[in-house]
């Protein structure tokens, strides 16, 4: 079965966007919780707020899970799996 061009293009763009989202989530976590936090007068009040930290962590985890789901779905659609429809 030949793969339609539209499926190919959407799957490739989806893989690229999912990869960028995963890298962005990991970099955000590294910046937020990493050992090399430099003093920043604009971010210091936010980093001391537990509501901001909780929202950022939950949002990051949900975004990472959705990006992984998108990555698996796009890989499945490239191989024309029925579960990836």
C-alpha positions in Angstrom: 0.0 0.0 0.0 1.4 3.3 -1.0 1.5 6.1 1.6 -0.4 9.3 0.6 1.7 12.4 0.4 -0.5 14.3 2.9 0.0 11.6 5.5 3.8 11.7 4.9 4.0 15.5 5.3 1.8 15.7 8.4 3.7 12.8 10.0 7.1 14.4 9.3 5.9 17.8 10.7 4.4 16.1 13.7 7.6 14.2 14.4 9.6 17.5 14.1 7.2 19.4 16.4 7.0 16.6 18.9 10.8 16.4 19.1 11.1 20.1 19.6 8.5 20.0 22.3 10.3 17.2 24.1 13.6 19.0 23.9 11.9 22.3 25.1 10.3 20.5 28.1 13.6 18.9 29.1 15.4 22.2 28.8 12.7 24.0 30.8 13.1 21.5 33.6 16.8 21.9 33.5 16.5 25.6 33.7 13.9 25.5 36.5 15.5 22.8 38.7 19.1 22.6 37.4 22.2 23.3 39.5 23.3 26.3 37.4 20.5 28.8 38.4 21.9 32.3 38.2 20.3 35.1 40.2 17.6 36.8 38.2 15.6 39.6 39.8 12.7 39.0 37.4 12.4 35.2 38.1 13.4 35.1 41.8 9.9 36.0 43.1 8.3 33.4 40.8 10.7 30.7 41.8 9.8 31.2 45.4 6.0 30.9 44.7 4.8 27.3 45.3 1.8 27.8 43.1 4.0 28.8 40.1 6.3 25.8 40.7 3.3 23.4 40.9 1.7 24.8 37.8 5.0 24.7 35.9 5.7 21.1 36.9 2.2 19.8 36.1 2.1 21.7 32.8 5.5 20.4 31.9 4.6 16.8 32.6 1.3 17.0 30.7 3.0 18.7 27.8 5.8 16.0 27.7 3.2 13.2 27.8 1.2 14.8 24.9 4.4 15.3 22.9 5.3 11.6 23.4 1.8 10.6 22.3 2.2 12.8 19.2 5.6 11.3 18.4 4.3 7.7 18.7 1.2 8.5 16.6 3.2 10.2 13.9 5.7 7.3 13.7 2.7 4.9 13.6 1.1 6.9 10.8 4.3 6.8 8.8 4.2 3.0 8.9 0.5 3.1 8.2 -0.6 1.3 11.4 -4.3 1.1 12.0 -4.0 2.2 15.6 -2.4 5.5 14.5 -5.5 6.7 12.7 
